[in-house]
Every structure is written in structure tokens, then in C-alpha cells.
């Protein structure tokens, strides 16, 4: 759609022709590519509405009456002061709305419709005039005021990001693992090819007799749970009187590129459970899994249950899928063709029996689930304005990627997102055992975040229908990470608790009767966990035991390894 605000030659017939061209082009492209169709009545209605609104915008621009839109991308006063820029922004938003309405009006297979909608949204976000120096009056003003220095700095930032392989979301030079993130005092008491086991120094004279094992996601580094002292869930748990152990995953390299899901379960999760039992001397332990770590932990406990072992006194699952029937936007990327392609290029069928899934690929995928917040915002700030993003520990962690062994990743992709096999009793064999998640009858605390775009809360709620033990479901405000990392001292956000112990089959039925509470869900979890931790005993004076002694100080070597 090309309508120049400085050209009085554009007429209403021109606008009508442009509206028809926009719709016809969109309809024909997607019809030919996907077999979907755009109904003629819907197309006519959209064209009529577009023509009316475009005409109104044009008339306003002729009288310099176009207002800057209420969109944070165009919030700077420069957009309102420049009539041409205000018109460009308003016309962009009109085109964006119309394209999305066209995508929503398509008829055909639902998954294909949603894929097209996602692709159109990606194109729309990339095409925003704020993303381009020639169309961004704020960036232009800054370039003039700094006599071009902002552009020079932007080019330096761009070259630096090209070298490091990702867009900088924070000033990464400010942070160092072990110095000002991942600082809770502890020691590595075991390591193998897959993980290091960290034991943390008690902060209380007495600890509960049952220790706590954290299994974080292997697609990220564990220190999201131990950013800085004031927002560390690990430190908070230690301060509550628990003897805490944490799995620190190895950043996969070529030496383990052929490792499988079974090895992650047997040689990491199950091994960690046994180590914590052995070191603490406690027959039962409390366990926590976060995101993919929760799926790994539950699988490990199901394998142990099939072997007649029930080592967990409780299980906490944070933003975790067990039932993958409702996975939100990530489902758009997964189908049989995609999984087969991954299996042929990364899995056991690939040359060499497997290769690495690079951490940067995962990070890019997750960033483009929220492109305006996690991509284009930084393109504009870093490159067009020459600004250095402010230091933010969470975004530093977010940029610290991890690789995964291809065979492990391919098994996970097929048996969870594609086929949802884990939730079917006896459908899959893991570590030689046919697993049944219903055999995990330990008390469970299931947490989800209301605005989570990676693990939608309704999908996480389905865990309550899978686990056999007495389950408490809690819904927190905010997203996948910010909802979880919400320390009580800051007094932020809120959480919802259901009415009584009832857990209806549908998430919305639960929410309709839930009560909102101000502050952090951590306090609710701490009170629940205390009831499963046993009596208080004297805190250990040393790390590990005779067989498993200190290897090195926490946070250890593995978490410092960078994805290649």
C-alpha cells in the first residue's frame, strides 16, 4: 500500500484500487500456497472498511490533523510533531489491522490458519516504520543532535552483535557468573558428562530432614533460579531451612552430541535423586522441576515408580507441560514433516548418529514469539539510536544460550509436542520401563503463570488431571519467567488459589472460583513445602559426604560454558 502524504494526486479511486489489490494479493497468495480461501463477502466487507478508514486518514493528513497513534512504538513526541510521520504510523497500523483481519477470515484447516496468522504477524512487526531510520523521526532527530554519533555507535553495536551472534538485550559486560549472578554459596559435590550437582550452604542452624532437589530446564542455565540474592528462589528456599541441591546441566558439545533422552533421565535426573538420598541419608526427598526440567523430573519419577521406587516426598512443577495437548503458539512449529526433518538432520538417523541443536536457534525461536519486546525494541534502541541497553540480570540469563544433543531433542519433540505420548499410560518406554505418570502419587504443587506464552497456563493446569497424588494448583501473574521469579520482599504482582481442594477438568472452571491474593506465590509454596519436609535436624557442617566431597565451589564450571 503506497500512499504518499505529500502527494495531492492520490484520489478515492486510487485508494479503492489499492484496497482491492491488497486483498486480492493476500487471498491469492495464501489460496495457492495453503489451500485456504478468503470468502468473497468477508473480503468485500474488509475492502469497504479499509477504503473508508484510509480515506479518513488521507483527508486528515491534507489538513495536518493526523494524530500520532496510541502505540508505544510511536510514543515519542517526534511522531506527533511531524505530520508525515504521524500519517505513516497511522497508515501502517491500518494496514496491519486489515492484514490480521484477512488472516482471521481465512477458511480451512485451523492449524494452517494459525500458522498463517503467526507469519502475517511476524511480517507486520518487522515492517513497522519505527524499525527503519528513514521513517523514524526520533532516531533522525537524535542523529542530528549528536552530529551522527548515534549512527556511528549504532553501527558499532550492530557489528558487535553480528560477532556474538545475537541481538544484545542488556549490557552483558556488567554481569559475570559467580560474581553478581549465581552467587548463593555452595559447592559441586558430583559431576559426570551431563551435569554437576550443587549443594548449597545452609543459612539456618537447623534444616528439615528431607532435602530439596531442583531440576531446572536443560535448554537454559540453572541460575535463572539464582540470579541475585534479592530475587533468588534457591537462596529463598535455603533461607526457609531446606538443604538444597541443584542440577547444573552441562552445555552440550560434540562429545555428547549423540546422547539420548534416556541418558538424560537415567544418568542425570535419576542419578541426581539417588545422590541426594545418599548424601543426605534421607530415604525420601522433595523435588522441584522448572519448565522442561519438570518434564524430565516427572519422567524420572515415573521410571522409578515402574521399578517399585518412590523416593519423592513431594513434587513441585513450575510452568511445566506433562500433557502436551494444549501447547499454544509453539504447536504451530511442530508437525510430522518438521519432526522428520529434525530427526534426519539432528537425530540418530543423521550422519554421525546425531548433532547439536545450537542454543542460538532456540533463543531466536523464543524471542520471535514476542518480537516487538525481544527483537525490534532492541534493533531500534541499539542500532538506530546508538543506545546501550540497561543492565538487567534476567535478560543477561536469557542471552546465555545452551546447546542440546540432537537425539535427545528429537525424542522429546516427537513424544511430547507432536504425539503427546508421555500422558498415555504405557505408550512409551524410557530407560527400559513402560512409564505411567499416574503412578506418581506423591503430593504435588503445580504452578503456572497467567501470561505465559511458552507454557500457557491452561496447558499447565492439565497436569492436575495427570498426577495421582493430592495436588495444589496455583496461578501467578505475569509470564513464563517474571511470574516465577517474584520474590516476596518486592511486593509485586499477585497469584490465584482455587476454592477448596477441587480441581475440575477445565482450567476456566477452576479460575472462575479462584481467589486473587496480592504479592508472591513463594510464601504459599514455602508453607506447603514445610508440610512435606519432616522434622528439623542440625544443619550439616560440610558439603557432600565421604564418597562425594567438594570438587569446586559453586556455581561450578559447567554453568560457565558458553554455547558454541
Secondary structure, DSSP 4 states (H G I P E B T S, - for coil): ----TT-TT--HHHHHHHHHHHHHHHHHHHHHHHS-EE-HHHHHHHHHHHHHHHHHHHHHHHTT-PPPPS-GGG-SHHHHH-HHHHHHHHHHHHHHHHHHHHHHHEES-HHHHHHHHHHHHHHHHHT-GGGSGGG-HHHHHHHHHTTTHHHHHHHHHHHHHHHHTS---S-GGG--BTTTBS-S-EEEEEE-SSEEEEEEPPSSSEEESS-EEEE--TTS-GGGGSSSGGG-HHHHHHHTT--EEEEEE----GGGTT--HHHHIIIIIIHHHHHHHHHHT-S-EEEEEETHHHHHHHHHHHHHHHTT---EEEEEEES--SS-S--GGGGGG--HHHHHHHHHHTSTTSGGG--EEPHHHHHHHHHGGGHIIIIIHHIIIIIIS-PPPPP-HHHHHHTS---EEHHHHHHHIIIIIIT--TTSTTS-EETTEE--GGG--SEEEEEEETT-SSS-HHHHHGGGGT--S-EEEEEESS-TTTTTS--GGGT--EEEE-STT---SSHHHHHHT-EEEES-THHHHHHHHHTTS--EEEPPSSSS-SSS---EETT-SGGGPPP-
